[in-house]
Amino acid sequence: MSAQCAPGEKEIENFERSFVFMKAALVIMAAGMGSRYGGSKQVDGIGPDGEILMEYSIYDAIRAGFTKVVFIIKPEMREMMDELVGYLKEKKTAKGQPVQVAYVYQDYTSVPDFYHIPEGRTKPFGTVHALLCAEPEVDGPFCVINADDYYGPEAFKVIYDYLSTHTDGEVYDYCMVSYLLKNTVSENGSVARGVCALNKDSTLHSVTERTRIETYEGGIHYTEDGGESWTDLPGETPVSMNLWGFGESFVKEADRRFARWLDENLEKNPLKCEYFLPLVVSELIGEKKAAVKVLRSTDKWYGVTYREDKPVVVEAIAKKTADGLYPENLWA
């Protein structure tokens, strides 16, 4: 390399500084309970040393480069979470920095004061509400995941790489990781999945929620009329498993839209209405304010939707451990 082409010490220093200080947060939605599973899936031991499913996502995210973990929980879960993942404060990131850990509570404090919470309502207002509760701890790029899903290391690597190299311009530059439908279904009952339609440039066109997808001998299909009729879905169909990558702008957009959504929905469905992240994404795409790059993971997604799913997940994690993907004691 000629002297003319060689980068100077100042340029190298600036590059290294910008890379080191690219801090991205992993936001985990852990306040929900698994009603169909019959308990708190998030705290059920899955790994060989009793690790819970969420710990594998944290491990993979830190290994990929994420530097902060934000847990969205119920206030009464704090003591339990300290017991489960309090050790994270002693761990190091991939760059040798201490892992930052924050807890935020999904409650009604983030609802504008002039709204009256309907009498009898106990559940929060969905995943947008959850993210708004985390707003004080989100000050840069971040990805959002469910606590009770296994996403695999490939997903966190590709989403971190994307967040590291893209910033918001006039159009917000977001991303999501999609999975093949066949890698996400359960043999033990129906599942709900966000079916993705893509543009030619692999950006997201739309996400359609299919709430009852089931396997049958030789294929996968869904129904929208209680089983009166069924429509086949190819196993290669890309689906969203709620692994999104956003800039800080997304939280600000969600905040601006939340009051309007409450106005439109509280009166119609006061006890059960929920505002979901994909709806905000779809609004921003429709308004041409955001583009969402659809990244691909070929990993098999695992989750415990039903109790019968647990042995499958335990076996899969045991095999990955035996193959050397994870240590026997994840955090030893």
N, C-alpha and C positions, 0 to 999 in steps of 0.2 A: 504493500500500500504506500502510495506516495505521501509526502509530508502535507501536500495540499489537501488530500482526501482524508487524512487522519483527523479524528475529532480532537479538539483541544481539551485540556484538563477542565476548563470552565464548563464546556458543553457536557462532558461526562458527569461532572458534579451536579449540574442542573438536571440531567436525565435521571441520575440515581436518586436525587432528592424528590423529584416528581413521582418516581415509582414507589419509593418507600412510603410517601405520604398519601398514596392512593388508598384511603381507608374505606372499606365497605362493610356494611353491617348485615348480619343474618337476623331477620325478624321472624320469630317463631310464634305462631298462633297456637297457644297451649291452654286456652281457657275452656275449651269445649269438653264435653263428656261424651263418651260413645254410647248413645242410648240403645242402638241395636245390639251392641256388643255386651251391654249389661254392666257397665262400670267404666272406670277411667283407663282407657287404652294406653294413655300416655305414660303411665307408671307401671305397666306390666313388663316384667323382665323377659327379654328376648334373647340376649347374647349369652355366651358361655359363662361369663362372670356376673350374670344378672343385669347386664346393660339394658336400658330401655331403648326403644326404637329411635327416639329423638337423639340419643347420644351419637348414633352413627352419622346422622346428618350434621351434627355439630363437628364431629371429628373430620368428616370429609370437607366441610366448609372451611375450617381452620387450615387444613392441609392445602386447600386450593388458594388461600390467601386472605380470607375474611378475617377481620381484626376485632369485631365486636359482635356480641350476641345479645339480642333484645328479646326477652320473654314476655309475651302478653298473657297474663294469667288473671284468675280471680283473686281478690284480696285474701281470701281464706286459704289459698294455695301457697302462700309465701314460705311458710315454715317447711312444708313438704318439698318445695323446690330447692331450698337451701340444702336440705339433706340429699336430694338427688343430684344436683349439679353445682353445688357450692364450690366444689373443687376447681371449677373452671377459672376462678380468679387467680389460681396459682399456675395456670398453664401459659405457654408461650405460643405466639402466632408463628406462621411459617418464616417470618422475618426476625424472630427472636424477641418480639415485643410482648408485654403482658396482654392477655386476652381481656378486653373490656366486657363486663357483664352488667346488664341493666334489667330490672323488673318494672313492668308497667301494668296497671290494673285496668281491665276492661269493665268499666262501670258507667254510670250515667253522668259522671262529672264532665265528660267531653260533649255532652248534649247542650246546646245553647240554653241559657237560663230561662229564656222566655217560653220554652216548651214544657208542657205538663206531661209527665210520664203517665200513660194511661193506667188507671187502677187495675190491678191484677196482672200487669205485665211484669215478668221476671227475667225474660231473656234479653240479651243485648240486641243491637240493631245490625248484626251481621259483620262481615269481614272488613267493610269500609269503616265501620264504627271502631272495630278492633285496631285498625291501623291509625286512626286518629288519636286513639288513646296512647299510641307509641310516638306521636309526633315530637314530644320534647327530647326524645333520644335518637331521632333520625336527623342527621345533619349532613348527609351525603348520599352516595349511591347505596342501594340496599337490595337484598332479595327477600322475598316472603315465602314461607313454607308452612305446611301443616305439621303439627307435632307428631302425629301418629302415622306418618308415611315414611317409607324408605325410598330415597331417590337415587342413590348410588353416586360414586365419586365423579363419574364423567359429567353429570349434570352440574355439579358445583364448579368444576373446572371450566366448563364452557361459559357458564354465566358470569363467573368472576372475570374471565378473560374479556368478555364483552363489556362488562361494566368498567373495566380498566382502560379500555381503548375508545370508549364512546361517551360523549357528553351532550347535554341538551343544547340544541341550537334554536332556530326559529320554530322548528318542529321538535317536540320532545322525542328523544331516542330511547325507547324502552326495549325490553326483550322478555321472552319466556322460553322455558324448556318444554318441548312436547315429547310425548311418549307414544309408541305404537299401541293402539287399543288392545291388541292381543296380549301385550305385556302388562296389562293393568286390570284385567277382569278377574272375577272370583268364580270358582266352581261351586260356591256355597250359597249363592243367591244373587239378586240383582244389585247393580251399582249405578251410581250417577256419574256421568263424565261430561266434560265440556268438549264437544266435538269441534275441531278447528277447521276453518276454511282459509286457505292461503292465497295470497297474490302471487304473481309470477316471480317477484323478487324475494320470495320467502318471508315477506312480512305478513302479519295477521290481517285477514279480511274481517273475520267474525268468529265468535265462539257461540255455539248453540248448546244449551244445557239439555242433555237427555237424561231424564231422571230414573229410567228403568231400562237398563241394558243387561241382557242375560246371555249366557252361552247356551248353545244347544249342540247336539251331535253334528259336528261338521261345520259349525259356524257361530256367529255372534249376531244378535238382533236386538232391536229396541221396540217398545210400544209406548204410545201416547194416549191410549184409550182403555187402560186397565187390562190389556191382553186380548182385546177383541181382534186386533190386527197387529202384525209385526212387520218391521222393515229391517232387512239385512244391513249390516255394516261390515265393510272389509276389515280384516285384522290389521292391515297396514294403515288404517285411518289415524292421523295424528290427533291426540287428545291432550287437553290441559289437565295437569294434576296440581294446579295452584302453585307452581314454581315460577314466580314472576321476578323480573329485574327492573327496578325503577330508579329514576333520579329523584332528588328531593322535591322536584316540581310536582310529582304525582301526589304527594301528601297535601301540598297547597291546593291543587285542583280538587282533590276529594273534599277538603275542608270547605272550599267555596260552594260545593254542590250539595253538601249534607243537609243544610237547612231547607233547600228547595225540595229535596227528596222527602224529608219529613213532612213538609206541607202537602205533598202529593199522596203520601201513603199512610200516614198515621190515622187519618179519619177512615180510610177504606179497610184497613186491617190492623187495628190498634195493638193487638196482642202478639201478632206473629210476623209482621212485615220485617224484612231484612234487606239491607243494601250490600250488594256483593261487589268485590273488586272487578270482576269481568265486566260488570255493567258500566263502571266508570271508564274502563279501558275502551269499551265499545263506543261510548259517547265521545271520547277524545279522538278516536279514529274517525268516527262519522263527521266530526267537526274539523277534521284535517289538522288537528293540533298535535297529534302524536302518531308515530310509526312504531310498530312492535315487531322486532325481528324474531322469527320463530327458530330457535335453536333445537337441535335434535339430540336425543339421548337414545342409544340402543340398549341401555341397561334395562333390566326388568324391574319395574316398580313393585314394591311390596307394601301391603297395608293390612291391618287387621279390622276388616269391616264386620266380620262375624267371628264368634269364638272358634269356629271350625277352621278359620284361616290361620290361627296362631301356629299350629305345628308346621305348616308350610313355611312360614316366615322363620321360625326357629331353625328349621333344617337348612334354609337358604343361607342364613347368617353363619351357621356352623360350617357350611361348605366354603363360604368366602374366607372365613377365618383359617380353615385348614389349607386353603390355597395361598395363604399369605397376604391377602388383601387387608386384613385387620389383625392386630395382635390378639392373643388370648385374653389378656386384660387390657381393654381398650385404652386406658389412661395410665397404665403402670409407668 
